[in-house]
Amino acid sequence: MRKRYDKEFKAKVALEALKGEKTLQELAITYSVHPNMIALWKKQVLEHASTLFEKEGKDKASEEAERQKDALYKQIGQLQVENDYLKKNTNNCTGPSRNGRNRSS
């Protein structure tokens, strides 16, 4: 059975490894964790450190989704205007429809 470690424990051990005051082997003995696990946690901290300074709730994916949503709303509005225009012009040419049907039907 694999042992699971919580994120606080991983962060604590990884930060100690980053300090460099003890070797990975010494940390492994101190915390009863394999040195490879400590090396992996250290690597993860270094890779994801930049995300710590991002604004809360704002990331690239959500910003892109917001831009796409705005573009779609704009397109819907444009299509509604065009649809209303075509309905108006069709009625002017053929007259108002009876029972929802065109005269040509």
C-alpha positions as CSV (number, residue, x, y, z in Angstrom):
1,M,0.0,0.0,0.0
2,R,1.3,3.4,-1.0
3,K,1.7,6.1,1.6
4,R,0.1,9.4,0.8
5,Y,1.5,12.8,1.9
6,D,-0.5,15.9,2.3
7,K,0.5,19.1,0.5
8,E,1.7,20.9,3.6
9,F,4.2,18.1,4.4
10,K,5.4,18.0,0.8
11,A,5.9,21.7,0.7
12,K,7.8,21.7,4.0
13,V,10.2,18.9,2.9
14,A,10.7,20.5,-0.6
15,L,11.5,23.9,0.9
16,E,14.1,22.3,3.2
17,A,15.6,20.5,0.2
18,L,15.8,23.9,-1.6
19,K,17.6,25.5,1.3
20,G,20.4,23.0,0.8
21,E,21.3,22.8,4.5
22,K,20.9,19.0,4.4
23,T,21.4,16.5,1.7
24,L,18.5,14.6,0.2
25,Q,19.6,11.5,2.0
26,E,19.6,13.3,5.4
27,L,16.1,14.7,4.7
28,A,14.9,11.2,3.6
29,I,16.1,9.7,6.9
30,T,14.6,12.6,8.9
31,Y,11.2,12.5,7.3
32,S,11.1,8.7,6.4
33,V,10.6,9.5,2.7
34,H,12.5,8.1,-0.2
35,P,15.1,10.6,-1.6
36,N,13.6,10.3,-5.1
37,M,10.2,11.6,-3.7
38,I,12.0,14.6,-2.2
39,A,13.7,15.3,-5.4
40,L,10.4,15.1,-7.3
41,W,8.7,17.5,-4.8
42,K,11.6,19.9,-5.1
43,K,11.4,19.9,-8.9
44,Q,7.6,20.5,-8.7
45,V,8.1,23.5,-6.4
46,L,10.6,25.0,-8.8
47,E,8.4,24.4,-11.8
48,H,5.3,25.9,-10.3
49,A,6.7,28.7,-8.2
50,S,5.7,31.3,-10.8
51,T,2.0,30.5,-10.3
52,L,2.2,31.7,-6.7
53,F,2.4,35.2,-7.9
54,E,-0.6,35.1,-10.3
55,K,-3.6,37.2,-9.4
56,E,-6.3,35.3,-7.6
57,G,-8.9,33.8,-10.0
58,K,-7.2,35.1,-13.1
59,D,-5.3,32.7,-15.3
60,K,-4.7,32.5,-19.0
61,A,-7.4,29.9,-19.6
62,S,-10.2,31.9,-17.9
63,E,-9.1,35.1,-19.7
64,E,-9.3,33.3,-23.0
65,A,-12.7,31.8,-22.2
66,E,-13.9,35.3,-21.3
67,R,-12.7,36.7,-24.6
68,Q,-14.4,33.9,-26.5
69,K,-17.6,34.4,-24.6
70,D,-17.6,38.1,-25.4
71,A,-17.0,37.4,-29.1
72,L,-19.9,34.9,-29.1
73,Y,-22.3,37.4,-27.5
74,K,-21.2,40.0,-30.1
75,Q,-21.9,37.5,-32.9
76,I,-25.3,36.6,-31.4
77,G,-26.2,40.3,-31.3
78,Q,-25.1,40.8,-34.9
79,L,-27.1,37.8,-36.1
80,Q,-30.3,39.1,-34.3
81,V,-29.9,42.4,-36.0
82,E,-29.5,40.8,-39.4
83,N,-32.5,38.4,-38.7
84,D,-34.7,41.3,-37.7
85,Y,-33.6,43.3,-40.8
86,L,-34.4,40.3,-43.1
87,K,-37.8,39.7,-41.5
88,K,-38.7,43.4,-42.0
89,N,-37.5,43.5,-45.6
90,T,-39.2,40.2,-46.5
91,N,-42.5,41.5,-45.1
92,N,-42.1,44.7,-47.2
93,C,-41.6,42.7,-50.4
94,T,-44.2,39.9,-49.9
95,G,-46.6,41.5,-47.4
96,P,-47.3,40.2,-43.9
97,S,-47.5,36.5,-43.7
98,R,-50.8,34.8,-42.8
99,N,-50.9,32.0,-40.2
100,G,-47.1,32.1,-40.0
101,R,-46.8,31.2,-43.7
102,N,-45.5,33.2,-46.7
103,R,-47.9,34.1,-49.5
104,S,-45.9,32.0,-51.9
105,S,-46.6,28.9,-49.9
